[in-house]
């Protein structure tokens, strides 16, 4: 893997906040905050988009999904420019209770990524705020406030972000939702919106050397293509049947996970982990195909699935 450098800097008192927070909660809170942190990670966010898209409301899901994928693809552009090292890499008294990338060396910047801004924080506030703006009620309002706050605290406690990383993540998430709202008001055609978002993220290919960017950019392109394909050729119906929701979600996540693993098979693991620009392009292409399969091709089976379930229930009754 190519050698990746980072910059060590922090504002006065940030390291003290980290050490005091870890000392106050102790290692006993590691499991709790790790679980909270997971709520801002890829698999949970895909679950949210999947549920909204496959089951609840496609139009609503497009709004939430576009906002989330935009912030996830754009945030690494800042990370790659600032190159701030994670707190535990700089301060020996700060422990890393949960590595950003499990299985990789803690001080491997290429694998563990940069610190500023916190993508967990930007992802969580973008998702929760988008969900609230799409469905304004007391529950979504509380979630939009509480979840990003807890996730932000968890990232600081775990030793992987400075407080200013989290604050910047929240601000960036709010900014992206505002930008996306403006774009949607000024541009009616979804395909034009998609082109604008993709072009704004494209400069990352010239200097970003973290896997997050390429994964998210690929997911974004795949989701955009899938949405346009589904709208024109599939036009599936959402469902409120509990059994069908469970099956759609289970099969959808299986399609996502299995296709991701199968698309790795043609390439040696050493190449996929090499950190070269070619390996990153392959990664982006892989995630683009996975997203297209999950959100464009997979919904084609929903009509048959609904028919099968109706026959099954009828026979059972």
LUMSEPA-523197 format. One record per residue (C-alpha): residue number from 1; chain; y, x, z. Coordinates in nm, 4 decimals, always signed. Each point is the difference from the previous one (the first is absolute). Layout:
# LUMSEPA-523197
> NUM, A, Y, X, Z;
...
//
This chain:
# LUMSEPA-523197
> 1, A, +0.0000, +0.0000, +0.0000;
> 2, A, +0.3484, +0.1194, -0.0829;
> 3, A, +0.1926, +0.1394, +0.2951;
> 4, A, +0.2545, -0.2505, +0.1246;
> 5, A, +0.2954, +0.0966, +0.2146;
> 6, A, +0.1972, -0.2064, +0.2467;
> 7, A, +0.3251, +0.0097, +0.1962;
> 8, A, +0.0154, -0.0066, +0.3792;
> 9, A, +0.3062, -0.1782, +0.1380;
> 10, A, +0.0758, -0.2643, +0.2591;
> 11, A, +0.2929, -0.1519, +0.1821;
> 12, A, +0.0753, +0.0827, +0.3608;
> 13, A, -0.2220, -0.1923, +0.2390;
> 14, A, -0.2543, -0.1213, -0.2572;
> 15, A, -0.2708, +0.2402, +0.1155;
> 16, A, +0.0703, -0.1063, +0.3603;
> 17, A, -0.0431, -0.3688, -0.0902;
> 18, A, -0.3346, +0.0806, -0.1623;
> 19, A, -0.1316, +0.2036, +0.2914;
> 20, A, +0.1222, -0.2528, +0.2592;
> 21, A, -0.1521, -0.2908, -0.1895;
> 22, A, -0.3356, +0.1746, -0.0217;
> 23, A, +0.0173, +0.0968, +0.3676;
> 24, A, +0.0967, -0.3545, +0.1082;
> 25, A, -0.2870, -0.1755, -0.1790;
> 26, A, -0.2482, +0.2894, +0.0218;
> 27, A, -0.3071, +0.0421, -0.2176;
> 28, A, -0.1363, -0.3304, +0.1276;
> 29, A, +0.2312, -0.1892, -0.2366;
> 30, A, -0.1237, +0.1905, -0.3047;
> 31, A, -0.2417, -0.2715, -0.1124;
> 32, A, +0.2562, -0.2779, +0.0438;
> 33, A, +0.2749, +0.1731, -0.1965;
> 34, A, -0.2466, +0.1162, -0.2660;
> 35, A, -0.1023, -0.3617, -0.0515;
> 36, A, +0.3666, -0.1054, -0.0235;
> 37, A, +0.0660, +0.2787, -0.2500;
> 38, A, -0.2821, -0.1222, -0.2245;
> 39, A, +0.1998, -0.3196, -0.0589;
> 40, A, +0.2382, +0.2032, -0.2163;
> 41, A, -0.2712, +0.1664, -0.2088;
> 42, A, -0.1280, -0.0594, -0.3515;
> 43, A, -0.3091, -0.2055, +0.0775;
> 44, A, +0.1869, -0.2552, +0.2155;
> 45, A, +0.2838, -0.0296, -0.2512;
> 46, A, -0.2510, -0.0557, -0.2813;
> 47, A, -0.1616, -0.2693, +0.2167;
> 48, A, +0.3376, -0.1729, +0.0397;
> 49, A, +0.0780, +0.0116, -0.3718;
> 50, A, -0.3580, -0.0996, -0.0812;
> 51, A, +0.0076, -0.3057, +0.2241;
> 52, A, +0.3360, -0.1155, -0.1298;
> 53, A, -0.0949, +0.0624, -0.3632;
> 54, A, -0.3641, -0.1052, -0.0160;
> 55, A, +0.0207, -0.2952, +0.2373;
> 56, A, +0.3423, -0.1150, +0.1157;
> 57, A, +0.2817, +0.0158, -0.2580;
> 58, A, +0.0165, +0.2311, -0.3033;
> 59, A, +0.3769, -0.0233, -0.0402;
> 60, A, +0.0550, +0.0765, +0.3672;
> 61, A, -0.2485, +0.2878, -0.0233;
> 62, A, +0.1837, +0.1456, -0.2988;
> 63, A, +0.3238, +0.0076, +0.1992;
> 64, A, -0.1591, +0.1642, +0.3055;
> 65, A, -0.2189, +0.2321, -0.2087;
> 66, A, +0.2795, +0.1271, -0.2236;
> 67, A, +0.2241, +0.0747, +0.2988;
> 68, A, -0.2788, +0.1807, +0.1842;
> 69, A, -0.1181, +0.2032, -0.2991;
> 70, A, +0.3577, +0.0925, -0.0894;
> 71, A, +0.0723, +0.1398, +0.3480;
> 72, A, -0.3393, +0.1751, +0.0065;
> 73, A, +0.0677, +0.1680, -0.3347;
> 74, A, +0.3629, +0.0886, +0.0691;
> 75, A, -0.0254, +0.1328, +0.3578;
> 76, A, -0.1997, +0.3109, -0.1064;
> 77, A, +0.2934, +0.0961, -0.2231;
> 78, A, +0.2043, +0.0520, +0.3165;
> 79, A, -0.2898, +0.1696, +0.1785;
> 80, A, -0.0417, +0.2459, -0.2855;
> 81, A, +0.3718, +0.0820, -0.0036;
> 82, A, +0.0503, +0.0367, +0.3778;
> 83, A, -0.3393, +0.1679, +0.0710;
> 84, A, +0.0242, -0.0493, +0.3767;
> 85, A, -0.3040, +0.1263, +0.1892;
> 86, A, -0.1717, -0.2286, +0.2485;
> 87, A, +0.0901, +0.0440, +0.3705;
> 88, A, -0.3413, +0.1250, +0.1123;
> 89, A, +0.0194, +0.2724, -0.2667;
> 90, A, +0.3243, +0.1317, +0.1477;
> 91, A, -0.0153, -0.0614, +0.3756;
> 92, A, -0.2998, +0.1393, +0.1860;
> 93, A, +0.0481, -0.2459, +0.2872;
> 94, A, -0.0366, -0.2994, -0.2338;
> 95, A, -0.3561, -0.1179, -0.0539;
> 96, A, -0.1328, -0.1677, -0.3135;
> 97, A, -0.2018, -0.2933, +0.1296;
> 98, A, -0.0847, -0.1328, -0.3466;
> 99, A, +0.0239, +0.2083, -0.3162;
> 100, A, +0.1724, -0.1633, -0.2995;
> 101, A, -0.2932, +0.1150, -0.2141;
> 102, A, -0.3284, +0.0129, +0.1886;
> 103, A, -0.2401, +0.2807, -0.0864;
> 104, A, +0.2741, +0.2371, -0.1142;
> 105, A, +0.1441, +0.2926, +0.1927;
> 106, A, +0.2862, -0.1161, +0.2234;
> 107, A, +0.2402, +0.2669, -0.1282;
> 108, A, -0.0826, -0.0556, -0.3661;
> 109, A, +0.3324, -0.1448, -0.1172;
> 110, A, -0.1363, -0.0918, -0.3425;
> 111, A, -0.2665, -0.2204, +0.1610;
> 112, A, +0.1914, -0.1295, +0.3037;
> 113, A, +0.3236, -0.0625, -0.1876;
> 114, A, +0.3621, +0.0255, +0.1023;
> 115, A, +0.1660, -0.1781, +0.2891;
> 116, A, +0.3293, -0.1468, -0.1283;
> 117, A, +0.0162, -0.2945, -0.0418;
> 118, A, -0.2901, -0.1760, +0.1712;
> 119, A, -0.1860, -0.1951, -0.2688;
> 120, A, -0.1797, -0.2051, +0.2648;
> 121, A, +0.3402, -0.1149, +0.1226;
> 122, A, +0.1409, -0.0701, -0.3470;
> 123, A, -0.3201, -0.1737, -0.1133;
> 124, A, -0.0224, -0.2182, +0.3096;
> 125, A, +0.3608, -0.1181, +0.0031;
> 126, A, -0.0022, -0.0617, -0.3766;
> 127, A, -0.3200, -0.2052, +0.0211;
> 128, A, +0.0984, -0.1974, +0.3106;
> 129, A, +0.3543, -0.0667, -0.1204;
> 130, A, -0.1252, -0.1066, -0.3445;
> 131, A, -0.2530, -0.2341, +0.1605;
> 132, A, +0.2774, -0.1482, +0.2155;
> 133, A, +0.2449, -0.0432, -0.2885;
> 134, A, -0.2708, -0.1737, -0.2013;
> 135, A, -0.1068, -0.2294, +0.2839;
> 136, A, +0.2706, -0.0327, +0.2626;
> 137, A, -0.1391, -0.1228, +0.3309;
> 138, A, -0.0153, +0.1131, +0.3612;
> 139, A, -0.3346, +0.1784, -0.0384;
> 140, A, +0.1035, +0.2123, -0.3012;
> 141, A, +0.3340, +0.0791, +0.1680;
> 142, A, -0.1701, +0.1288, +0.3170;
> 143, A, -0.2471, +0.1995, -0.2124;
> 144, A, +0.2862, +0.1497, -0.2043;
> 145, A, +0.1565, +0.1331, +0.3206;
> 146, A, -0.2940, +0.0867, +0.2252;
> 147, A, -0.2505, +0.1581, -0.2407;
> 148, A, +0.2318, +0.2624, -0.1570;
> 149, A, +0.1283, +0.0864, +0.3490;
> 150, A, -0.3509, +0.0538, +0.1391;
> 151, A, -0.1125, +0.1945, -0.3066;
> 152, A, +0.3089, +0.2225, +0.0214;
> 153, A, -0.0628, +0.0753, +0.3680;
> 154, A, -0.3652, +0.0733, -0.0743;
> 155, A, +0.0932, +0.2603, -0.2636;
> 156, A, +0.2223, +0.1844, +0.2475;
> 157, A, -0.2563, -0.0164, +0.2811;
> 158, A, -0.2766, +0.1286, -0.2282;
> 159, A, +0.2106, +0.3110, -0.0649;
> 160, A, +0.0238, -0.0412, -0.3775;
> 161, A, +0.3659, -0.1087, -0.0277;
> 162, A, +0.3355, +0.0708, +0.1568;
> 163, A, +0.2048, -0.3030, +0.1139;
> 164, A, +0.2401, +0.0587, -0.2909;
> 165, A, -0.2947, -0.0208, -0.2423;
> 166, A, -0.0757, -0.3475, +0.1300;
> 167, A, +0.3641, -0.1075, -0.0029;
> 168, A, +0.0398, +0.1251, -0.3579;
> 169, A, -0.3193, -0.1844, -0.0977;
> 170, A, +0.1370, -0.3273, +0.1344;
> 171, A, +0.3350, +0.0493, -0.1722;
> 172, A, -0.1654, +0.0934, -0.3282;
> 173, A, -0.2265, -0.3051, +0.0159;
> 174, A, +0.2991, -0.2288, +0.0550;
> 175, A, +0.1832, +0.1716, -0.2864;
> 176, A, -0.2929, -0.0461, -0.2389;
> 177, A, -0.0319, -0.3712, +0.0811;
> 178, A, +0.3737, -0.0346, -0.0707;
> 179, A, -0.0307, +0.1910, -0.3292;
> 180, A, -0.2999, -0.2062, -0.1087;
> 181, A, +0.1809, -0.3235, +0.0859;
> 182, A, +0.2947, +0.1119, -0.2132;
> 183, A, -0.2266, +0.0975, -0.2902;
> 184, A, -0.1826, -0.3350, +0.0115;
> 185, A, +0.3341, -0.1859, -0.0090;
> 186, A, +0.1391, +0.2039, -0.2901;
> 187, A, -0.3211, +0.0276, -0.2052;
> 188, A, -0.2068, -0.3099, -0.0757;
> 189, A, -0.2930, +0.1522, -0.1893;
> 190, A, -0.2703, +0.1513, +0.2266;
> 191, A, -0.0938, +0.2637, -0.2582;
> 192, A, +0.3587, +0.1300, -0.0043;
> 193, A, +0.0016, +0.0106, +0.3799;
> 194, A, -0.3229, +0.1996, -0.0105;
> 195, A, +0.1434, +0.2495, -0.2482;
> 196, A, +0.3098, +0.0562, +0.2170;
> 197, A, -0.2088, +0.0593, +0.3127;
> 198, A, -0.2393, +0.2337, -0.1831;
> 199, A, +0.2803, +0.2046, -0.1584;
> 200, A, +0.1716, +0.0449, +0.3379;
> 201, A, -0.3216, +0.1437, +0.1434;
> 202, A, -0.0966, +0.2160, -0.2989;
> 203, A, +0.2005, +0.3135, +0.1003;
> 204, A, -0.2578, +0.0568, +0.2738;
> 205, A, -0.2409, +0.1378, -0.2609;
> 206, A, +0.2275, +0.3025, -0.0408;
> 207, A, +0.0136, +0.1171, +0.3609;
> 208, A, -0.2009, -0.2100, +0.2486;
> 209, A, -0.3233, +0.1724, +0.0993;
> 210, A, -0.1466, -0.2453, +0.2502;
> 211, A, -0.2846, -0.2373, -0.0813;
> 212, A, +0.1822, -0.3032, +0.1474;
> 213, A, +0.2439, -0.0188, -0.2883;
> 214, A, -0.2660, +0.0077, -0.2723;
> 215, A, -0.2208, -0.2549, +0.1768;
> 216, A, +0.2898, -0.2413, +0.0513;
> 217, A, +0.1483, +0.0504, -0.3462;
> 218, A, -0.3393, -0.0705, -0.1555;
> 219, A, -0.0479, -0.3102, +0.2161;
> 220, A, +0.3448, -0.1190, -0.1021;
> 221, A, -0.0667, +0.0369, -0.3737;
> 222, A, -0.3409, -0.1632, +0.0329;
> 223, A, +0.1388, -0.2942, +0.1970;
> 224, A, +0.2792, -0.0519, -0.2529;
> 225, A, -0.2436, +0.0049, -0.2938;
> 226, A, -0.2449, -0.2262, +0.1853;
> 227, A, +0.2674, -0.2566, +0.0793;
> 228, A, +0.1111, -0.0244, -0.3643;
> 229, A, -0.3622, -0.0110, -0.1219;
> 230, A, -0.1010, -0.2689, +0.2488;
> 231, A, +0.3038, -0.2117, -0.0794;
> 232, A, -0.0758, +0.0044, -0.3723;
> 233, A, -0.3807, -0.0012, -0.0186;
> 234, A, -0.1466, -0.1150, +0.3329;
> 235, A, +0.2267, -0.2409, +0.1919;
> 236, A, -0.2325, -0.0454, +0.2959;
> 237, A, +0.0644, -0.2564, +0.2701;
> 238, A, +0.0598, +0.0859, +0.3649;
> 239, A, -0.2270, -0.1559, +0.2601;
> 240, A, +0.0226, -0.1384, +0.3527;
> 241, A, -0.3773, -0.0283, +0.0450;
> 242, A, -0.0909, +0.2228, +0.2938;
> 243, A, -0.3399, +0.1065, -0.1355;
> 244, A, +0.1422, +0.0841, -0.3393;
> 245, A, +0.2858, +0.1968, +0.1605;
> 246, A, -0.2514, +0.2105, +0.1931;
> 247, A, -0.2104, +0.0641, -0.3112;
> 248, A, +0.3004, +0.0775, -0.2199;
> 249, A, +0.1328, +0.2469, +0.2568;
> 250, A, -0.3366, +0.1673, +0.0583;
> 251, A, -0.0771, +0.0379, -0.3705;
> 252, A, +0.3552, +0.1079, -0.0800;
> 253, A, -0.0001, +0.2789, +0.2568;
> 254, A, -0.3470, +0.1029, -0.1183;
> 255, A, +0.1252, +0.0203, -0.3603;
> 256, A, +0.2939, +0.2103, +0.1145;
> 257, A, -0.2075, +0.2406, +0.2103;
> 258, A, -0.2984, +0.0353, -0.2335;
> 259, A, +0.2025, +0.0459, -0.3174;
> 260, A, +0.2066, +0.2674, +0.1764;
> 261, A, -0.3153, +0.1908, +0.0938;
> 262, A, -0.1667, -0.0436, -0.3399;
> 263, A, +0.3053, +0.1340, -0.1814;
> 264, A, -0.0261, +0.3206, +0.2037;
> 265, A, -0.3513, +0.0755, -0.1270;
> 266, A, +0.0935, +0.1583, -0.3377;
> 267, A, +0.2063, +0.2672, +0.1784;
> 268, A, -0.1085, +0.2836, +0.2330;
> 269, A, +0.1249, -0.0392, +0.3572;
> 270, A, +0.1610, +0.3441, -0.0237;
> 271, A, +0.2143, -0.1213, -0.2898;
> 272, A, +0.1016, -0.3242, +0.1741;
> 273, A, +0.1054, +0.1985, +0.3097;
> 274, A, +0.1624, +0.2859, -0.1931;
> 275, A, +0.3588, -0.1261, +0.0300;
> 276, A, +0.0771, +0.0863, -0.3631;
> 277, A, +0.2220, -0.2246, -0.2082;
> 278, A, -0.2996, -0.0937, -0.2175;
> 279, A, -0.1998, -0.1107, +0.3035;
> 280, A, +0.2961, -0.2069, +0.1185;
> 281, A, +0.0314, -0.1678, -0.3420;
> 282, A, -0.3709, -0.0837, +0.0124;
> 283, A, +0.0555, -0.1440, +0.3478;
> 284, A, +0.2860, -0.2202, -0.1235;
> 285, A, -0.2105, -0.1167, -0.2958;
> 286, A, -0.2924, -0.0773, +0.2326;
> 287, A, +0.2083, -0.2164, +0.2293;
> 288, A, +0.1629, -0.1726, -0.2972;
> 289, A, -0.3415, -0.0997, -0.1350;
> 290, A, -0.1203, -0.1083, +0.3453;
> 291, A, +0.3059, -0.2257, +0.0494;
> 292, A, -0.0387, -0.1485, -0.3484;
> 293, A, -0.3672, -0.0774, +0.0608;
> 294, A, +0.0670, -0.1521, +0.3433;
> 295, A, +0.3040, -0.2103, -0.0912;
> 296, A, -0.0450, -0.0572, -0.3738;
> 297, A, -0.3695, -0.0045, -0.0915;
> 298, A, -0.1631, -0.1089, +0.3272;
> 299, A, +0.1869, -0.3377, +0.0155;
> 300, A, -0.1750, -0.0993, -0.3246;
> 301, A, -0.3084, -0.0822, +0.2078;
> 302, A, +0.1820, -0.2440, +0.2319;
> 303, A, -0.0717, -0.3109, -0.2104;
> 304, A, -0.3714, +0.0762, -0.0050;
> 305, A, +0.0062, +0.0803, +0.3697;
> 306, A, +0.1715, -0.3309, +0.0800;
> 307, A, -0.2528, -0.1915, -0.2108;
> 308, A, -0.2926, +0.1736, +0.1693;
> 309, A, +0.1351, -0.0721, +0.3483;
> 310, A, +0.0620, -0.3659, -0.0788;
> 311, A, -0.3584, -0.0367, -0.1235;
> 312, A, -0.1286, +0.1879, +0.3037;
> 313, A, +0.1926, -0.2206, +0.2454;
> 314, A, -0.1052, -0.3152, -0.1849;
> 315, A, -0.3666, +0.0953, +0.0245;
> 316, A, +0.0352, +0.0957, +0.3664;
> 317, A, +0.1541, -0.3384, +0.0794;
//
